[in-house]
Amino acid sequence: MIPRLYIDGPLHSGLPAPLSAEQVHYLKNVLRRGEGDELRLFNGRDGEFAATIVELKKKMGAAQVGEQTREQEAEPDLTLYFAPVKRGALEFIVQKAVEVGVARLQPVITERTVAPKLNIYRLQAIATEAAEQCGRLTVPSVGEPIKLAKLLENWPGHRRLLFCDEAGDDEHEEWGGRVGRARPMLEALKSADSNSDGWSVLTGPEGGFSPGERQDLRTKPYVTPATLGPRILRADTAAIAALVLWQAALGDWRKS
């Protein structure tokens, strides 16, 4: 396979493109590539280009940009809002969400969120690597954590929020019992406004959202509550399952 790398700067046929120290290390020491080997470069704006390695020094390198191999194309306007979880599961969420096709990743602090301090730089690096490997033409951004209340307070009303609500309303039953459960996700998406200016998916922490958070969310006119089925999913599994269902119903998974 020809390596793909994300470049922050402009890409134009016939011009050189700088390679960072991290990219040089990856090419030389991990992939065992050298001068004259082929690359694919993208920057999220100009499409994808063929390129050739022309220099690999210890702290910098360069590639010569060739012909464009793919034009830039639109991607779904889809954001994942997720409660941070333990490191391994957190990194899984970021990696797989990028592969599935989100445009943005935003950690959200809920009442039941229990997670260590986030390393946003590392999460952004994971997102970049996932974008390079899966063939997409953009790298999703990873935002700094925000509290759920603050998020809802400043919500742009034109966007839809798909709320993964796995609980019922009976406080005496485990996970709230069966009363008050949301509709299955595909059913909920079929009746949702498909002409909105963008969608977001919200998934909770281990243990789910608090009763107060559920009540607040379900009163918002832009929120579509939905359930992910009869089994209790891990927080990381739930996030990816929700994204997959949205992509299949309303996103670019409907394309060949």
C-alpha positions as CSV (number, residue, x, y, z in Angstrom):
1,M,0.0,0.0,0.0
2,I,1.1,3.6,-0.7
3,P,1.3,5.6,2.5
4,R,-1.1,8.5,2.9
5,L,-0.2,11.5,5.0
6,Y,-2.1,14.6,6.1
7,I,-0.3,17.8,5.3
8,D,-1.4,21.1,7.0
9,G,-0.1,23.4,4.2
10,P,-1.3,23.8,0.6
11,L,-0.9,21.2,-2.1
12,H,-0.2,22.0,-5.7
13,S,1.2,19.8,-8.5
14,G,4.9,20.4,-9.2
15,L,5.6,22.1,-5.8
16,P,7.4,20.6,-2.8
17,A,5.5,19.7,0.4
18,P,7.3,19.7,3.8
19,L,7.3,16.6,6.0
20,S,7.4,16.9,9.8
21,A,9.8,15.2,12.1
22,E,7.1,12.8,13.1
23,Q,6.2,11.9,9.5
24,V,9.9,11.4,8.7
25,H,10.2,9.0,11.6
26,Y,7.1,7.1,10.6
27,L,8.3,6.8,7.0
28,K,11.9,5.8,7.7
29,N,11.7,3.8,10.9
30,V,8.1,2.3,10.8
31,L,7.4,1.9,7.1
32,R,11.1,1.6,5.9
33,R,10.5,4.0,3.1
34,G,13.2,6.2,1.5
35,E,13.8,8.8,-1.2
36,G,12.0,8.0,-4.5
37,D,9.2,6.1,-2.8
38,E,5.6,7.0,-3.5
39,L,3.1,8.8,-1.2
40,R,-0.4,10.1,-1.2
41,L,-0.9,13.6,0.4
42,F,-4.1,15.4,1.5
43,N,-4.8,18.5,3.5
44,G,-8.6,18.5,3.8
45,R,-9.0,21.3,1.3
46,D,-7.3,20.5,-2.0
47,G,-8.1,16.9,-2.5
48,E,-5.5,14.1,-2.7
49,F,-2.2,14.1,-4.6
50,A,0.4,11.6,-5.6
51,A,3.8,12.5,-4.4
52,T,7.4,11.3,-4.2
53,I,9.7,11.4,-1.3
54,V,12.7,13.6,-2.1
55,E,14.3,14.1,1.3
56,L,14.3,12.4,4.7
57,K,16.5,14.0,7.3
58,K,16.4,13.5,11.0
59,K,14.1,16.4,11.9
60,M,12.5,17.3,8.5
61,G,11.8,16.0,5.1
62,A,10.1,16.9,1.8
63,A,8.0,15.4,-0.9
64,Q,7.5,16.5,-4.5
65,V,3.8,16.8,-5.3
66,G,2.6,15.2,-8.5
67,E,-0.8,14.9,-10.1
68,Q,-4.1,15.1,-8.2
69,T,-5.6,11.6,-7.6
70,R,-8.9,12.7,-6.0
71,E,-10.8,15.9,-5.9
72,Q,-12.1,17.3,-2.6
73,E,-15.6,16.1,-1.9
74,A,-18.3,17.0,0.6
75,E,-18.7,14.8,3.7
76,P,-21.7,14.6,6.1
77,D,-22.0,17.4,8.6
78,L,-22.0,15.0,11.6
79,T,-20.6,15.7,15.1
80,L,-20.2,13.2,17.9
81,Y,-20.7,14.5,21.4
82,F,-19.5,11.8,23.8
83,A,-18.9,11.5,27.5
84,P,-15.2,10.6,28.1
85,V,-14.4,7.1,29.3
86,K,-11.2,5.3,30.2
87,R,-8.2,5.7,28.0
88,G,-8.5,2.5,25.9
89,A,-12.2,2.9,25.2
90,L,-11.8,6.6,24.6
91,E,-9.1,6.1,21.9
92,F,-11.3,3.4,20.3
93,I,-14.2,5.9,20.1
94,V,-12.0,8.5,18.4
95,Q,-10.4,6.1,15.9
96,K,-13.6,4.3,14.9
97,A,-15.7,7.5,14.7
98,V,-13.2,8.9,12.2
99,E,-13.4,5.8,10.2
100,V,-17.2,5.9,10.2
101,G,-17.2,9.5,9.0
102,V,-17.8,12.1,11.6
103,A,-16.7,15.7,11.0
104,R,-16.1,16.7,14.6
105,L,-15.5,15.0,17.9
106,Q,-16.5,16.8,21.1
107,P,-16.0,15.4,24.7
108,V,-18.9,16.3,27.0
109,I,-18.9,16.2,30.7
110,T,-22.1,14.8,32.2
111,E,-23.1,14.3,35.9
112,R,-21.9,10.7,35.8
113,T,-18.7,11.2,33.8
114,V,-15.7,9.7,35.5
115,A,-12.6,10.0,33.4
116,P,-9.0,11.2,33.8
117,K,-7.8,14.5,32.3
118,L,-7.9,14.3,28.5
119,N,-4.9,14.6,26.3
120,I,-6.5,16.4,23.4
121,Y,-3.2,16.5,21.4
122,R,-3.0,12.7,21.5
123,L,-6.6,12.3,20.6
124,Q,-6.1,14.6,17.6
125,A,-3.1,12.6,16.6
126,I,-5.2,9.4,16.7
127,A,-7.9,11.1,14.6
128,T,-5.2,12.2,12.0
129,E,-3.8,8.7,11.8
130,A,-7.2,7.1,11.4
131,A,-8.1,9.6,8.6
132,E,-4.8,8.7,6.8
133,Q,-5.5,5.0,7.0
134,C,-9.1,4.9,6.1
135,G,-8.8,7.0,2.9
136,R,-11.0,10.0,3.8
137,L,-10.0,13.5,2.6
138,T,-10.5,15.4,5.9
139,V,-9.3,15.1,9.5
140,P,-12.0,15.6,12.1
141,S,-11.2,18.1,14.9
142,V,-11.3,17.1,18.5
143,G,-12.6,19.8,20.9
144,E,-11.8,20.6,24.5
145,P,-14.3,19.1,27.0
146,I,-17.5,21.1,27.6
147,K,-20.2,20.6,30.2
148,L,-23.5,19.2,29.0
149,A,-25.5,22.1,30.4
150,K,-23.2,24.7,28.7
151,L,-23.5,22.8,25.4
152,L,-27.3,22.8,25.5
153,E,-27.4,26.5,26.6
154,N,-25.5,27.5,23.5
155,W,-27.0,25.0,21.0
156,P,-27.7,26.3,17.5
157,G,-31.3,25.5,17.0
158,H,-31.0,24.7,13.3
159,R,-29.0,21.5,14.1
160,R,-30.6,18.2,15.1
161,L,-29.3,16.3,18.1
162,L,-29.7,12.5,18.2
163,F,-29.9,11.7,21.9
164,C,-28.9,8.1,22.7
165,D,-31.4,7.5,25.5
166,E,-31.1,4.0,26.9
167,A,-33.2,4.5,30.1
168,G,-36.9,4.4,31.1
169,D,-38.9,6.6,33.5
170,D,-39.4,4.3,36.4
171,E,-36.9,5.2,39.1
172,H,-37.5,2.0,41.0
173,E,-36.5,-0.2,38.1
174,E,-33.0,-1.0,36.8
175,W,-32.2,1.4,33.9
176,G,-35.7,2.9,34.4
177,G,-37.7,-0.1,33.3
178,R,-39.6,-0.3,30.1
179,V,-42.0,2.7,30.6
180,G,-40.8,5.9,28.8
181,R,-38.3,4.2,26.6
182,A,-37.3,6.0,23.3
183,R,-38.1,4.6,19.9
184,P,-35.6,2.4,18.1
185,M,-33.0,4.5,16.3
186,L,-33.8,3.7,12.7
187,E,-37.5,4.3,13.4
188,A,-36.7,7.6,15.1
189,L,-34.5,8.7,12.2
190,K,-37.1,7.9,9.6
191,S,-39.5,10.4,11.1
192,A,-36.9,13.1,11.8
193,D,-36.3,16.2,9.8
194,S,-33.9,15.2,7.1
195,N,-33.6,18.8,5.9
196,S,-31.8,20.2,8.9
197,D,-28.5,22.0,8.5
198,G,-26.5,19.3,10.3
199,W,-26.8,16.5,12.8
200,S,-25.0,15.6,16.0
201,V,-25.0,12.4,18.0
202,L,-24.9,12.5,21.9
203,T,-23.8,9.4,23.9
204,G,-23.4,9.2,27.6
205,P,-21.0,7.8,30.2
206,E,-20.9,4.4,31.9
207,G,-24.1,4.3,33.9
208,G,-26.0,6.6,31.4
209,F,-27.4,10.0,31.8
210,S,-28.9,11.2,35.1
211,P,-32.8,11.5,35.3
212,G,-32.4,15.3,35.3
213,E,-30.3,15.3,32.2
214,R,-32.7,13.0,30.4
215,Q,-35.7,15.2,31.3
216,D,-33.8,18.3,30.1
217,L,-32.8,16.8,26.8
218,R,-36.2,15.4,26.0
219,T,-37.8,18.8,26.3
220,K,-35.6,20.4,23.7
221,P,-37.3,20.8,20.3
222,Y,-34.2,19.9,18.3
223,V,-33.6,16.6,20.2
224,T,-34.5,13.2,18.7
225,P,-34.4,10.6,21.5
226,A,-33.6,7.0,20.3
227,T,-32.6,3.7,21.8
228,L,-29.9,1.3,20.5
229,G,-31.8,-1.9,21.2
230,P,-32.6,-4.4,23.9
231,R,-29.1,-4.9,25.3
232,I,-27.0,-2.5,27.4
233,L,-24.0,-1.5,25.4
234,R,-20.7,-0.2,26.6
235,A,-20.2,3.5,26.2
236,D,-17.7,3.1,23.4
237,T,-19.8,0.5,21.6
238,A,-22.9,2.7,21.8
239,A,-21.1,5.7,20.3
240,I,-20.0,3.7,17.2
241,A,-23.3,1.9,16.8
242,A,-25.2,5.2,16.8
243,L,-22.9,6.7,14.2
244,V,-23.2,3.6,12.0
245,L,-27.0,3.7,12.1
246,W,-27.1,7.4,11.4
247,Q,-24.8,7.0,8.4
248,A,-26.9,4.1,7.1
249,A,-30.1,6.1,7.4
250,L,-29.2,9.6,6.5
251,G,-25.4,9.8,5.7
252,D,-23.1,8.8,3.0
253,W,-23.3,5.0,3.6
254,R,-26.3,5.2,1.3
255,K,-23.9,5.8,-1.5
256,S,-22.0,3.1,-3.4
